[in-house]
Amino acid sequence: VFQWMMKSECYFIDGTEKVRFVERLIYNREQLLHFDSDVGYYVGDTPEGEKRAQCWNNKPERLEFNRNEVDRFCRVSYELYA
């Protein structure tokens, strides 16, 4: 069985004062790459992930979308569920 998974996580420090968004691309339990809003771009965790990260980092609209997830996804989720 092969499994692709994109996992999104929000980390909250002091309520919504400091929020961090992390997105992970996982294939068969191995993390290939991740996006961290504190860093602002994709980082490859494997050789295959490095290739994908380089490709995705050359797409400004994709980076901008993920950078905005802190407000669009994390802060809204905090208000709904906290």
N, C-alpha and C positions, 0 to 999 in steps of 0.2 A: 504494500500500500504506500503510495506517495502522497505527501501532504504539503500543500502550499498554505501558508498562513501569514496574514498581515495583522499585527497586533498593535493597537494604539493604547497608550497609557498616559494618564495625567498625574502629576505629582504636585501637591499643594503644600506650601510653607506659609504659615500665618494666614490661614483662610485663602483668599484669592490675592493676597499681597504679592506673593512670588509663586508663579505657576510655571511648570515645565511640561512640555509635550514630548513624548517619545513614541516613535513608530518603528516597529521591527518587522523585517521580512524574514520569515523562517521557512526552511525547506527540510522536511524529514528531521525535525528536532534540532537542526543546526541553524543558528542565526547567520544569515548571509550579509545583511547590512542593517543599519539603523539611521534614523533621523532624530536629532535631539535639538529642540528649539533653542537651548542655550548655546549650541554650536552654530545652528542655522543652515546646515547642509547635511547631505548623506555621507556616512562613513562606512566603508566596506570592512566587514569582519572576516571575510574569506577572499581568496583570489577571484572567484566568480562574483562575489558581492562588491569587490572593488571595481570591477568592470561596470556593473549596473549602477553603482554610486556615481561613477564618473559620467555615465550617460544621463542619469537623472539630475545631476548637479548642473548640467548644461541646459536644463529646461527651466528658465526663470519663473514661468507660471506655476510649475510644480513646487518649486521652492517657496514661492510666495504663498501658495495655498497652505502648505504645511506650517509655515511661520505664523499664519493667521489662525491655525487650529487652537492655539492657546486661548484666544478670545471666543472663537466660534464654537468650539467643542468643549474645552476644559472648563472655562468659567461658567458657561451655560449649564453643564452637567453638575457643577458644584452647587449652583443655585437650585437646581431641581431635586438633588438627592441629599444635600447636607442638611 
